[in-house]
Amino acid sequence: KPQVAIFDHVTTKLKVEPHDVTHIGDSWNADVEGALGAGWTALFLDRHRTSRGRLPVQNSVQVIQSLKEIRPT
């Protein structure tokens, strides 16, 4: 991460389309940007709200503080 090739490798191995995958991570640069660059959906895990107000604007990225906030769709 954040190289797109790593994310592409996963979708190839799992035989899924990038838009069908969601990556949850606590690093904006490695996790969120990497996933978005590969066409995935991303959730940013900010457990301690340390990034509040300092994140790049990304309307497509949901910020969560706990994995308990994840709801299956």
N, CA, C, O and CB atoms as a CASP TS submission, in Angstrom:
PFRMAT TS
TARGET T0000
AUTHOR 0000-0000-0000
METHOD Language model
MODEL 1
PARENT N/A
ATOM      1  N   LYS     1       0.849  -1.169   0.000  1.00  0.00           N
ATOM      2  CA  LYS     1       0.000   0.000   0.000  1.00  0.00           C
ATOM      3  C   LYS     1       0.893   1.230   0.000  1.00  0.00           C
ATOM      4  O   LYS     1       1.958   1.164   0.614  1.00  0.00           O
ATOM      5  CB  LYS     1      -0.965  -0.001   1.216  1.00  0.00           C
ATOM      6  N   PRO     2       0.576   2.266  -0.590  1.00  0.00           N
ATOM      7  CA  PRO     2      -0.639   2.582  -1.329  1.00  0.00           C
ATOM      8  C   PRO     2      -0.583   2.249  -2.812  1.00  0.00           C
ATOM      9  O   PRO     2      -1.426   2.717  -3.577  1.00  0.00           O
ATOM     10  CB  PRO     2      -0.944   4.016  -1.171  1.00  0.00           C
ATOM     11  N   GLN     3       0.385   1.458  -3.231  1.00  0.00           N
ATOM     12  CA  GLN     3       0.488   1.144  -4.655  1.00  0.00           C
ATOM     13  C   GLN     3      -0.761   0.390  -5.121  1.00  0.00           C
ATOM     14  O   GLN     3      -1.197  -0.576  -4.495  1.00  0.00           O
ATOM     15  CB  GLN     3       1.762   0.308  -4.938  1.00  0.00           C
ATOM     16  N   VAL     4      -1.312   0.854  -6.217  1.00  0.00           N
ATOM     17  CA  VAL     4      -2.531   0.266  -6.767  1.00  0.00           C
ATOM     18  C   VAL     4      -2.333  -1.204  -7.106  1.00  0.00           C
ATOM     19  O   VAL     4      -3.284  -1.982  -7.029  1.00  0.00           O
ATOM     20  CB  VAL     4      -2.976   1.032  -8.008  1.00  0.00           C
ATOM     21  N   ALA     5      -1.140  -1.595  -7.473  1.00  0.00           N
ATOM     22  CA  ALA     5      -0.877  -2.987  -7.860  1.00  0.00           C
ATOM     23  C   ALA     5      -1.243  -3.967  -6.749  1.00  0.00           C
ATOM     24  O   ALA     5      -1.699  -5.075  -7.032  1.00  0.00           O
ATOM     25  CB  ALA     5       0.592  -3.161  -8.233  1.00  0.00           C
ATOM     26  N   ILE     6      -1.056  -3.585  -5.518  1.00  0.00           N
ATOM     27  CA  ILE     6      -1.399  -4.465  -4.392  1.00  0.00           C
ATOM     28  C   ILE     6      -2.911  -4.683  -4.347  1.00  0.00           C
ATOM     29  O   ILE     6      -3.376  -5.809  -4.167  1.00  0.00           O
ATOM     30  CB  ILE     6      -0.897  -3.865  -3.045  1.00  0.00           C
ATOM     31  N   PHE     7      -3.662  -3.616  -4.509  1.00  0.00           N
ATOM     32  CA  PHE     7      -5.117  -3.729  -4.500  1.00  0.00           C
ATOM     33  C   PHE     7      -5.601  -4.509  -5.716  1.00  0.00           C
ATOM     34  O   PHE     7      -6.516  -5.325  -5.606  1.00  0.00           O
ATOM     35  CB  PHE     7      -5.767  -2.339  -4.467  1.00  0.00           C
ATOM     36  N   ASP     8      -4.996  -4.267  -6.870  1.00  0.00           N
ATOM     37  CA  ASP     8      -5.352  -5.017  -8.080  1.00  0.00           C
ATOM     38  C   ASP     8      -5.084  -6.506  -7.904  1.00  0.00           C
ATOM     39  O   ASP     8      -5.869  -7.338  -8.359  1.00  0.00           O
ATOM     40  CB  ASP     8      -4.572  -4.486  -9.289  1.00  0.00           C
ATOM     41  N   HIS     9      -3.989  -6.841  -7.253  1.00  0.00           N
ATOM     42  CA  HIS     9      -3.650  -8.249  -6.999  1.00  0.00           C
ATOM     43  C   HIS     9      -4.757  -8.931  -6.193  1.00  0.00           C
ATOM     44  O   HIS     9      -5.134 -10.067  -6.479  1.00  0.00           O
ATOM     45  CB  HIS     9      -2.298  -8.356  -6.247  1.00  0.00           C
ATOM     46  N   VAL    10      -5.265  -8.235  -5.197  1.00  0.00           N
ATOM     47  CA  VAL    10      -6.329  -8.796  -4.357  1.00  0.00           C
ATOM     48  C   VAL    10      -7.590  -9.054  -5.177  1.00  0.00           C
ATOM     49  O   VAL    10      -8.177 -10.132  -5.084  1.00  0.00           O
ATOM     50  CB  VAL    10      -6.646  -7.851  -3.184  1.00  0.00           C
ATOM     51  N   THR    11      -8.011  -8.078  -5.977  1.00  0.00           N
ATOM     52  CA  THR    11      -9.236  -8.273  -6.760  1.00  0.00           C
ATOM     53  C   THR    11      -9.068  -9.393  -7.782  1.00  0.00           C
ATOM     54  O   THR    11     -10.008 -10.138  -8.057  1.00  0.00           O
ATOM     55  CB  THR    11      -9.627  -6.972  -7.471  1.00  0.00           C
ATOM     56  N   THR    12      -7.884  -9.503  -8.332  1.00  0.00           N
ATOM     57  CA  THR    12      -7.624 -10.588  -9.283  1.00  0.00           C
ATOM     58  C   THR    12      -7.699 -11.947  -8.586  1.00  0.00           C
ATOM     59  O   THR    12      -8.346 -12.870  -9.082  1.00  0.00           O
ATOM     60  CB  THR    12      -6.241 -10.404  -9.946  1.00  0.00           C
ATOM     61  N   LYS    13      -7.039 -12.063  -7.443  1.00  0.00           N
ATOM     62  CA  LYS    13      -7.032 -13.339  -6.705  1.00  0.00           C
ATOM     63  C   LYS    13      -8.423 -13.731  -6.232  1.00  0.00           C
ATOM     64  O   LYS    13      -8.781 -14.908  -6.253  1.00  0.00           O
ATOM     65  CB  LYS    13      -6.092 -13.252  -5.505  1.00  0.00           C
ATOM     66  N   LEU    14      -9.212 -12.744  -5.803  1.00  0.00           N
ATOM     67  CA  LEU    14     -10.560 -13.028  -5.310  1.00  0.00           C
ATOM     68  C   LEU    14     -11.600 -13.102  -6.423  1.00  0.00           C
ATOM     69  O   LEU    14     -12.742 -13.502  -6.198  1.00  0.00           O
ATOM     70  CB  LEU    14     -10.969 -11.975  -4.313  1.00  0.00           C
ATOM     71  N   LYS    15     -11.184 -12.705  -7.640  1.00  0.00           N
ATOM     72  CA  LYS    15     -12.075 -12.710  -8.804  1.00  0.00           C
ATOM     73  C   LYS    15     -13.306 -11.843  -8.555  1.00  0.00           C
ATOM     74  O   LYS    15     -14.442 -12.263  -8.774  1.00  0.00           O
ATOM     75  CB  LYS    15     -12.502 -14.145  -9.147  1.00  0.00           C
ATOM     76  N   VAL    16     -13.046 -10.624  -8.091  1.00  0.00           N
ATOM     77  CA  VAL    16     -14.109  -9.650  -7.859  1.00  0.00           C
ATOM     78  C   VAL    16     -13.770  -8.355  -8.595  1.00  0.00           C
ATOM     79  O   VAL    16     -12.623  -8.117  -8.973  1.00  0.00           O
ATOM     80  CB  VAL    16     -14.302  -9.387  -6.334  1.00  0.00           C
ATOM     81  N   GLU    17     -14.783  -7.535  -8.786  1.00  0.00           N
ATOM     82  CA  GLU    17     -14.591  -6.235  -9.411  1.00  0.00           C
ATOM     83  C   GLU    17     -14.195  -5.218  -8.338  1.00  0.00           C
ATOM     84  O   GLU    17     -14.672  -5.300  -7.206  1.00  0.00           O
ATOM     85  CB  GLU    17     -15.880  -5.782 -10.159  1.00  0.00           C
ATOM     86  N   PRO    18     -13.337  -4.269  -8.678  1.00  0.00           N
ATOM     87  CA  PRO    18     -12.905  -3.277  -7.688  1.00  0.00           C
ATOM     88  C   PRO    18     -14.054  -2.539  -7.006  1.00  0.00           C
ATOM     89  O   PRO    18     -13.992  -2.273  -5.806  1.00  0.00           O
ATOM     90  CB  PRO    18     -12.007  -2.278  -8.346  1.00  0.00           C
ATOM     91  N   HIS    19     -15.100  -2.209  -7.759  1.00  0.00           N
ATOM     92  CA  HIS    19     -16.208  -1.459  -7.160  1.00  0.00           C
ATOM     93  C   HIS    19     -17.013  -2.290  -6.157  1.00  0.00           C
ATOM     94  O   HIS    19     -17.873  -1.752  -5.459  1.00  0.00           O
ATOM     95  CB  HIS    19     -17.131  -0.951  -8.249  1.00  0.00           C
ATOM     96  N   ASP    20     -16.740  -3.593  -6.081  1.00  0.00           N
ATOM     97  CA  ASP    20     -17.428  -4.472  -5.133  1.00  0.00           C
ATOM     98  C   ASP    20     -16.659  -4.653  -3.829  1.00  0.00           C
ATOM     99  O   ASP    20     -17.087  -5.411  -2.959  1.00  0.00           O
ATOM    100  CB  ASP    20     -17.667  -5.820  -5.765  1.00  0.00           C
ATOM    101  N   VAL    21     -15.522  -3.960  -3.687  1.00  0.00           N
ATOM    102  CA  VAL    21     -14.665  -4.149  -2.520  1.00  0.00           C
ATOM    103  C   VAL    21     -14.591  -2.864  -1.703  1.00  0.00           C
ATOM    104  O   VAL    21     -14.495  -1.768  -2.257  1.00  0.00           O
ATOM    105  CB  VAL    21     -13.255  -4.595  -2.947  1.00  0.00           C
ATOM    106  N   THR    22     -14.635  -3.010  -0.384  1.00  0.00           N
ATOM    107  CA  THR    22     -14.454  -1.881   0.526  1.00  0.00           C
ATOM    108  C   THR    22     -13.234  -2.160   1.396  1.00  0.00           C
ATOM    109  O   THR    22     -13.099  -3.234   1.982  1.00  0.00           O
ATOM    110  CB  THR    22     -15.731  -1.645   1.406  1.00  0.00           C
ATOM    111  N   HIS    23     -12.362  -1.183   1.465  1.00  0.00           N
ATOM    112  CA  HIS    23     -11.160  -1.294   2.299  1.00  0.00           C
ATOM    113  C   HIS    23     -11.337  -0.385   3.510  1.00  0.00           C
ATOM    114  O   HIS    23     -11.706   0.781   3.374  1.00  0.00           O
ATOM    115  CB  HIS    23      -9.860  -0.914   1.493  1.00  0.00           C
ATOM    116  N   ILE    24     -11.072  -0.925   4.686  1.00  0.00           N
ATOM    117  CA  ILE    24     -11.141  -0.153   5.927  1.00  0.00           C
ATOM    118  C   ILE    24      -9.716  -0.003   6.434  1.00  0.00           C
ATOM    119  O   ILE    24      -9.003  -0.989   6.616  1.00  0.00           O
ATOM    120  CB  ILE    24     -12.070  -0.846   7.004  1.00  0.00           C
ATOM    121  N   GLY    25      -9.309   1.241   6.661  1.00  0.00           N
ATOM    122  CA  GLY    25      -7.946   1.442   7.128  1.00  0.00           C
ATOM    123  C   GLY    25      -7.798   2.694   7.952  1.00  0.00           C
ATOM    124  O   GLY    25      -8.641   3.590   7.920  1.00  0.00           O
ATOM    125  N   ASP    26      -6.700   2.739   8.697  1.00  0.00           N
ATOM    126  CA  ASP    26      -6.461   3.878   9.589  1.00  0.00           C
ATOM    127  C   ASP    26      -5.348   4.798   9.099  1.00  0.00           C
ATOM    128  O   ASP    26      -4.895   5.678   9.831  1.00  0.00           O
ATOM    129  CB  ASP    26      -6.124   3.381  10.970  1.00  0.00           C
ATOM    130  N   SER    27      -4.916   4.593   7.878  1.00  0.00           N
ATOM    131  CA  SER    27      -3.929   5.479   7.273  1.00  0.00           C
ATOM    132  C   SER    27      -4.550   6.106   6.028  1.00  0.00           C
ATOM    133  O   SER    27      -4.900   5.404   5.078  1.00  0.00           O
ATOM    134  CB  SER    27      -2.610   4.709   6.921  1.00  0.00           C
ATOM    135  N   TRP    28      -4.682   7.431   6.040  1.00  0.00           N
ATOM    136  CA  TRP    28      -5.301   8.081   4.886  1.00  0.00           C
ATOM    137  C   TRP    28      -4.480   7.827   3.630  1.00  0.00           C
ATOM    138  O   TRP    28      -5.028   7.440   2.598  1.00  0.00           O
ATOM    139  CB  TRP    28      -5.450   9.594   5.129  1.00  0.00           C
ATOM    140  N   ASN    29      -3.171   8.041   3.708  1.00  0.00           N
ATOM    141  CA  ASN    29      -2.322   7.911   2.521  1.00  0.00           C
ATOM    142  C   ASN    29      -2.251   6.479   2.012  1.00  0.00           C
ATOM    143  O   ASN    29      -2.466   6.236   0.824  1.00  0.00           O
ATOM    144  CB  ASN    29      -0.927   8.409   2.826  1.00  0.00           C
ATOM    145  N   ALA    30      -1.958   5.548   2.871  1.00  0.00           N
ATOM    146  CA  ALA    30      -1.768   4.169   2.425  1.00  0.00           C
ATOM    147  C   ALA    30      -3.090   3.460   2.172  1.00  0.00           C
ATOM    148  O   ALA    30      -3.241   2.777   1.159  1.00  0.00           O
ATOM    149  CB  ALA    30      -0.964   3.398   3.448  1.00  0.00           C
ATOM    150  N   ASP    31      -4.038   3.610   3.068  1.00  0.00           N
ATOM    151  CA  ASP    31      -5.279   2.851   2.966  1.00  0.00           C
ATOM    152  C   ASP    31      -6.313   3.520   2.064  1.00  0.00           C
ATOM    153  O   ASP    31      -6.766   2.929   1.084  1.00  0.00           O
ATOM    154  CB  ASP    31      -5.864   2.648   4.336  1.00  0.00           C
ATOM    155  N   VAL    32      -6.675   4.733   2.394  1.00  0.00           N
ATOM    156  CA  VAL    32      -7.750   5.400   1.661  1.00  0.00           C
ATOM    157  C   VAL    32      -7.318   5.752   0.242  1.00  0.00           C
ATOM    158  O   VAL    32      -8.007   5.398  -0.716  1.00  0.00           O
ATOM    159  CB  VAL    32      -8.192   6.663   2.400  1.00  0.00           C
ATOM    160  N   GLU    33      -6.208   6.430   0.094  1.00  0.00           N
ATOM    161  CA  GLU    33      -5.775   6.816  -1.250  1.00  0.00           C
ATOM    162  C   GLU    33      -5.454   5.606  -2.111  1.00  0.00           C
ATOM    163  O   GLU    33      -5.745   5.601  -3.307  1.00  0.00           O
ATOM    164  CB  GLU    33      -4.563   7.724  -1.171  1.00  0.00           C
ATOM    165  N   GLY    34      -4.862   4.593  -1.522  1.00  0.00           N
ATOM    166  CA  GLY    34      -4.568   3.372  -2.275  1.00  0.00           C
ATOM    167  C   GLY    34      -5.834   2.694  -2.769  1.00  0.00           C
ATOM    168  O   GLY    34      -5.923   2.306  -3.934  1.00  0.00           O
ATOM    169  N   ALA    35      -6.810   2.551  -1.888  1.00  0.00           N
ATOM    170  CA  ALA    35      -8.066   1.901  -2.257  1.00  0.00           C
ATOM    171  C   ALA    35      -8.813   2.707  -3.320  1.00  0.00           C
ATOM    172  O   ALA    35      -9.283   2.146  -4.310  1.00  0.00           O
ATOM    173  CB  ALA    35      -8.952   1.713  -1.020  1.00  0.00           C
ATOM    174  N   LEU    36      -8.921   4.004  -3.118  1.00  0.00           N
ATOM    175  CA  LEU    36      -9.617   4.837  -4.096  1.00  0.00           C
ATOM    176  C   LEU    36      -8.923   4.803  -5.454  1.00  0.00           C
ATOM    177  O   LEU    36      -9.579   4.788  -6.496  1.00  0.00           O
ATOM    178  CB  LEU    36      -9.708   6.275  -3.595  1.00  0.00           C
ATOM    179  N   GLY    37      -7.599   4.790  -5.434  1.00  0.00           N
ATOM    180  CA  GLY    37      -6.839   4.725  -6.679  1.00  0.00           C
ATOM    181  C   GLY    37      -7.074   3.447  -7.459  1.00  0.00           C
ATOM    182  O   GLY    37      -6.920   3.415  -8.680  1.00  0.00           O
ATOM    183  N   ALA    38      -7.451   2.385  -6.742  1.00  0.00           N
ATOM    184  CA  ALA    38      -7.712   1.095  -7.386  1.00  0.00           C
ATOM    185  C   ALA    38      -9.188   0.916  -7.731  1.00  0.00           C
ATOM    186  O   ALA    38      -9.581  -0.123  -8.260  1.00  0.00           O
ATOM    187  CB  ALA    38      -7.254  -0.044  -6.482  1.00  0.00           C
ATOM    188  N   GLY    39     -10.007   1.927  -7.432  1.00  0.00           N
ATOM    189  CA  GLY    39     -11.419   1.826  -7.747  1.00  0.00           C
ATOM    190  C   GLY    39     -12.264   1.203  -6.660  1.00  0.00           C
ATOM    191  O   GLY    39     -13.434   0.889  -6.880  1.00  0.00           O
ATOM    192  N   TRP    40     -11.680   1.020  -5.486  1.00  0.00           N
ATOM    193  CA  TRP    40     -12.405   0.457  -4.359  1.00  0.00           C
ATOM    194  C   TRP    40     -13.139   1.561  -3.603  1.00  0.00           C
ATOM    195  O   TRP    40     -12.886   2.748  -3.811  1.00  0.00           O
ATOM    196  CB  TRP    40     -11.446  -0.297  -3.421  1.00  0.00           C
ATOM    197  N   THR    41     -14.045   1.155  -2.729  1.00  0.00           N
ATOM    198  CA  THR    41     -14.644   2.057  -1.751  1.00  0.00           C
ATOM    199  C   THR    41     -13.719   2.035  -0.538  1.00  0.00           C
ATOM    200  O   THR    41     -13.059   1.032  -0.270  1.00  0.00           O
ATOM    201  CB  THR    41     -16.134   1.630  -1.373  1.00  0.00           C
ATOM    202  N   ALA    42     -13.677   3.143   0.191  1.00  0.00           N
ATOM    203  CA  ALA    42     -12.810   3.196   1.368  1.00  0.00           C
ATOM    204  C   ALA    42     -13.558   3.752   2.569  1.00  0.00           C
ATOM    205  O   ALA    42     -14.385   4.655   2.444  1.00  0.00           O
ATOM    206  CB  ALA    42     -11.568   4.046   1.082  1.00  0.00           C
ATOM    207  N   LEU    43     -13.253   3.198   3.731  1.00  0.00           N
ATOM    208  CA  LEU    43     -13.696   3.734   5.017  1.00  0.00           C
ATOM    209  C   LEU    43     -12.445   4.106   5.784  1.00  0.00           C
ATOM    210  O   LEU    43     -11.494   3.327   5.845  1.00  0.00           O
ATOM    211  CB  LEU    43     -14.584   2.701   5.819  1.00  0.00           C
ATOM    212  N   PHE    44     -12.440   5.293   6.371  1.00  0.00           N
ATOM    213  CA  PHE    44     -11.289   5.725   7.153  1.00  0.00           C
ATOM    214  C   PHE    44     -11.592   5.538   8.633  1.00  0.00           C
ATOM    215  O   PHE    44     -12.531   6.132   9.164  1.00  0.00           O
ATOM    216  CB  PHE    44     -10.929   7.202   6.847  1.00  0.00           C
ATOM    217  N   LEU    45     -10.792   4.709   9.291  1.00  0.00           N
ATOM    218  CA  LEU    45     -10.952   4.423  10.712  1.00  0.00           C
ATOM    219  C   LEU    45     -10.102   5.399  11.520  1.00  0.00           C
ATOM    220  O   LEU    45      -8.875   5.305  11.543  1.00  0.00           O
ATOM    221  CB  LEU    45     -10.559   2.954  11.031  1.00  0.00           C
ATOM    222  N   ASP    46     -10.767   6.322  12.171  1.00  0.00           N
ATOM    223  CA  ASP    46     -10.095   7.361  12.967  1.00  0.00           C
ATOM    224  C   ASP    46     -10.545   7.186  14.421  1.00  0.00           C
ATOM    225  O   ASP    46     -11.364   7.953  14.926  1.00  0.00           O
ATOM    226  CB  ASP    46     -10.430   8.823  12.430  1.00  0.00           C
ATOM    227  N   ARG    47     -10.001   6.177  15.071  1.00  0.00           N
ATOM    228  CA  ARG    47     -10.436   5.778  16.422  1.00  0.00           C
ATOM    229  C   ARG    47     -10.405   6.908  17.443  1.00  0.00           C
ATOM    230  O   ARG    47     -11.285   7.004  18.298  1.00  0.00           O
ATOM    231  CB  ARG    47      -9.573   4.657  16.916  1.00  0.00           C
ATOM    232  N   HIS    48      -9.412   7.744  17.354  1.00  0.00           N
ATOM    233  CA  HIS    48      -9.228   8.778  18.373  1.00  0.00           C
ATOM    234  C   HIS    48      -9.565  10.176  17.864  1.00  0.00           C
ATOM    235  O   HIS    48      -9.261  11.177  18.511  1.00  0.00           O
ATOM    236  CB  HIS    48      -7.805   8.754  18.874  1.00  0.00           C
ATOM    237  N   ARG    49     -10.197  10.225  16.692  1.00  0.00           N
ATOM    238  CA  ARG    49     -10.594  11.496  16.072  1.00  0.00           C
ATOM    239  C   ARG    49      -9.432  12.474  15.951  1.00  0.00           C
ATOM    240  O   ARG    49      -9.610  13.685  16.077  1.00  0.00           O
ATOM    241  CB  ARG    49     -11.711  12.137  16.871  1.00  0.00           C
ATOM    242  N   THR    50      -8.262  11.944  15.711  1.00  0.00           N
ATOM    243  CA  THR    50      -7.067  12.785  15.610  1.00  0.00           C
ATOM    244  C   THR    50      -6.982  13.530  14.287  1.00  0.00           C
ATOM    245  O   THR    50      -6.260  14.521  14.178  1.00  0.00           O
ATOM    246  CB  THR    50      -5.831  11.942  15.791  1.00  0.00           C
ATOM    247  N   SER    51      -7.705  13.068  13.294  1.00  0.00           N
ATOM    248  CA  SER    51      -7.607  13.676  11.968  1.00  0.00           C
ATOM    249  C   SER    51      -8.718  14.676  11.702  1.00  0.00           C
ATOM    250  O   SER    51      -8.789  15.251  10.616  1.00  0.00           O
ATOM    251  CB  SER    51      -7.629  12.607  10.908  1.00  0.00           C
ATOM    252  N   ARG    52      -9.562  14.882  12.654  1.00  0.00           N
ATOM    253  CA  ARG    52     -10.724  15.763  12.470  1.00  0.00           C
ATOM    254  C   ARG    52     -10.303  17.137  11.936  1.00  0.00           C
ATOM    255  O   ARG    52      -9.467  17.821  12.526  1.00  0.00           O
ATOM    256  CB  ARG    52     -11.486  15.927  13.799  1.00  0.00           C
ATOM    257  N   GLY    53     -10.898  17.515  10.820  1.00  0.00           N
ATOM    258  CA  GLY    53     -10.616  18.804  10.217  1.00  0.00           C
ATOM    259  C   GLY    53      -9.322  18.877   9.438  1.00  0.00           C
ATOM    260  O   GLY    53      -9.018  19.916   8.853  1.00  0.00           O
ATOM    261  N   ARG    54      -8.546  17.794   9.414  1.00  0.00           N
ATOM    262  CA  ARG    54      -7.264  17.816   8.713  1.00  0.00           C
ATOM    263  C   ARG    54      -7.241  16.889   7.509  1.00  0.00           C
ATOM    264  O   ARG    54      -6.210  16.769   6.847  1.00  0.00           O
ATOM    265  CB  ARG    54      -6.154  17.439   9.658  1.00  0.00           C
ATOM    266  N   LEU    55      -8.352  16.232   7.212  1.00  0.00           N
ATOM    267  CA  LEU    55      -8.390  15.293   6.100  1.00  0.00           C
ATOM    268  C   LEU    55      -8.724  16.008   4.797  1.00  0.00           C
ATOM    269  O   LEU    55      -9.438  17.011   4.797  1.00  0.00           O
ATOM    270  CB  LEU    55      -9.407  14.186   6.370  1.00  0.00           C
ATOM    271  N   PRO    56      -8.206  15.487   3.689  1.00  0.00           N
ATOM    272  CA  PRO    56      -8.622  16.031   2.397  1.00  0.00           C
ATOM    273  C   PRO    56     -10.127  15.820   2.222  1.00  0.00           C
ATOM    274  O   PRO    56     -10.686  14.861   2.755  1.00  0.00           O
ATOM    275  CB  PRO    56      -7.831  15.363   1.228  1.00  0.00           C
ATOM    276  N   VAL    57     -10.759  16.686   1.501  1.00  0.00           N
ATOM    277  CA  VAL    57     -12.195  16.544   1.269  1.00  0.00           C
ATOM    278  C   VAL    57     -12.425  15.387   0.311  1.00  0.00           C
ATOM    279  O   VAL    57     -11.955  15.405  -0.827  1.00  0.00           O
ATOM    280  CB  VAL    57     -12.809  17.860   0.706  1.00  0.00           C
ATOM    281  N   GLN    58     -13.140  14.397   0.773  1.00  0.00           N
ATOM    282  CA  GLN    58     -13.495  13.237  -0.042  1.00  0.00           C
ATOM    283  C   GLN    58     -14.910  12.842   0.341  1.00  0.00           C
ATOM    284  O   GLN    58     -15.107  12.134   1.328  1.00  0.00           O
ATOM    285  CB  GLN    58     -12.484  12.040   0.162  1.00  0.00           C
ATOM    286  N   ASN    59     -15.888  13.285  -0.418  1.00  0.00           N
ATOM    287  CA  ASN    59     -17.272  12.977  -0.094  1.00  0.00           C
ATOM    288  C   ASN    59     -17.567  11.491  -0.123  1.00  0.00           C
ATOM    289  O   ASN    59     -18.504  11.035   0.532  1.00  0.00           O
ATOM    290  CB  ASN    59     -18.183  13.686  -1.039  1.00  0.00           C
ATOM    291  N   SER    60     -16.790  10.734  -0.867  1.00  0.00           N
ATOM    292  CA  SER    60     -17.048   9.304  -0.996  1.00  0.00           C
ATOM    293  C   SER    60     -16.465   8.488   0.144  1.00  0.00           C
ATOM    294  O   SER    60     -16.694   7.281   0.216  1.00  0.00           O
ATOM    295  CB  SER    60     -16.499   8.806  -2.294  1.00  0.00           C
ATOM    296  N   VAL    61     -15.722   9.116   1.030  1.00  0.00           N
ATOM    297  CA  VAL    61     -15.067   8.388   2.108  1.00  0.00           C
ATOM    298  C   VAL    61     -15.771   8.663   3.426  1.00  0.00           C
ATOM    299  O   VAL    61     -15.842   9.801   3.892  1.00  0.00           O
ATOM    300  CB  VAL    61     -13.582   8.770   2.201  1.00  0.00           C
ATOM    301  N   GLN    62     -16.288   7.593   4.013  1.00  0.00           N
ATOM    302  CA  GLN    62     -16.924   7.707   5.318  1.00  0.00           C
ATOM    303  C   GLN    62     -15.854   7.581   6.396  1.00  0.00           C
ATOM    304  O   GLN    62     -14.996   6.700   6.325  1.00  0.00           O
ATOM    305  CB  GLN    62     -18.032   6.626   5.501  1.00  0.00           C
ATOM    306  N   VAL    63     -15.904   8.458   7.388  1.00  0.00           N
ATOM    307  CA  VAL    63     -14.985   8.407   8.517  1.00  0.00           C
ATOM    308  C   VAL    63     -15.723   7.757   9.673  1.00  0.00           C
ATOM    309  O   VAL    63     -16.820   8.180  10.038  1.00  0.00           O
ATOM    310  CB  VAL    63     -14.456   9.835   8.903  1.00  0.00           C
ATOM    311  N   ILE    64     -15.112   6.720  10.249  1.00  0.00           N
ATOM    312  CA  ILE    64     -15.710   6.024  11.388  1.00  0.00           C
ATOM    313  C   ILE    64     -14.713   6.020  12.540  1.00  0.00           C
ATOM    314  O   ILE    64     -13.505   6.122  12.329  1.00  0.00           O
ATOM    315  CB  ILE    64     -16.124   4.567  11.006  1.00  0.00           C
ATOM    316  N   GLN    65     -15.227   5.902  13.751  1.00  0.00           N
ATOM    317  CA  GLN    65     -14.361   5.846  14.921  1.00  0.00           C
ATOM    318  C   GLN    65     -14.246   4.427  15.489  1.00  0.00           C
ATOM    319  O   GLN    65     -13.384   4.157  16.325  1.00  0.00           O
ATOM    320  CB  GLN    65     -14.880   6.790  15.990  1.00  0.00           C
ATOM    321  N   SER    66     -15.118   3.526  15.031  1.00  0.00           N
ATOM    322  CA  SER    66     -15.126   2.160  15.541  1.00  0.00           C
ATOM    323  C   SER    66     -15.605   1.210  14.448  1.00  0.00           C
ATOM    324  O   SER    66     -16.423   1.578  13.605  1.00  0.00           O
ATOM    325  CB  SER    66     -16.024   2.046  16.798  1.00  0.00           C
ATOM    326  N   LEU    67     -15.094   0.004  14.473  1.00  0.00           N
ATOM    327  CA  LEU    67     -15.553  -1.002  13.512  1.00  0.00           C
ATOM    328  C   LEU    67     -17.020  -1.370  13.760  1.00  0.00           C
ATOM    329  O   LEU    67     -17.675  -1.921  12.875  1.00  0.00           O
ATOM    330  CB  LEU    67     -14.667  -2.263  13.593  1.00  0.00           C
ATOM    331  N   LYS    68     -17.532  -1.075  14.937  1.00  0.00           N
ATOM    332  CA  LYS    68     -18.929  -1.329  15.251  1.00  0.00           C
ATOM    333  C   LYS    68     -19.878  -0.471  14.420  1.00  0.00           C
ATOM    334  O   LYS    68     -21.067  -0.775  14.327  1.00  0.00           O
ATOM    335  CB  LYS    68     -19.176  -1.087  16.718  1.00  0.00           C
ATOM    336  N   GLU    69     -19.367   0.586  13.822  1.00  0.00           N
ATOM    337  CA  GLU    69     -20.182   1.470  13.001  1.00  0.00           C
ATOM    338  C   GLU    69     -20.472   0.907  11.621  1.00  0.00           C
ATOM    339  O   GLU    69     -21.324   1.435  10.907  1.00  0.00           O
ATOM    340  CB  GLU    69     -19.508   2.792  12.863  1.00  0.00           C
ATOM    341  N   ILE    70     -19.787  -0.145  11.237  1.00  0.00           N
ATOM    342  CA  ILE    70     -19.936  -0.708   9.903  1.00  0.00           C
ATOM    343  C   ILE    70     -21.245  -1.480   9.829  1.00  0.00           C
ATOM    344  O   ILE    70     -21.539  -2.332  10.667  1.00  0.00           O
ATOM    345  CB  ILE    70     -18.737  -1.623   9.547  1.00  0.00           C
ATOM    346  N   ARG    71     -22.015  -1.158   8.808  1.00  0.00           N
ATOM    347  CA  ARG    71     -23.283  -1.825   8.576  1.00  0.00           C
ATOM    348  C   ARG    71     -23.246  -2.471   7.199  1.00  0.00           C
ATOM    349  O   ARG    71     -22.932  -1.811   6.209  1.00  0.00           O
ATOM    350  CB  ARG    71     -24.470  -0.832   8.696  1.00  0.00           C
ATOM    351  N   PRO    72     -23.566  -3.761   7.133  1.00  0.00           N
ATOM    352  CA  PRO    72     -23.576  -4.418   5.825  1.00  0.00           C
ATOM    353  C   PRO    72     -24.655  -3.805   4.921  1.00  0.00           C
ATOM    354  O   PRO    72     -25.708  -3.363   5.381  1.00  0.00           O
ATOM    355  CB  PRO    72     -23.812  -5.940   5.988  1.00  0.00           C
ATOM    356  N   THR    73     -24.351  -3.796   3.637  1.00  0.00           N
ATOM    357  CA  THR    73     -25.340  -3.275   2.678  1.00  0.00           C
ATOM    358  C   THR    73     -25.860  -4.385   1.811  1.00  0.00           C
ATOM    359  O   THR    73     -26.700  -4.148   0.942  1.00  0.00           O
ATOM    360  CB  THR    73     -24.738  -2.169   1.806  1.00  0.00           C
TER
END
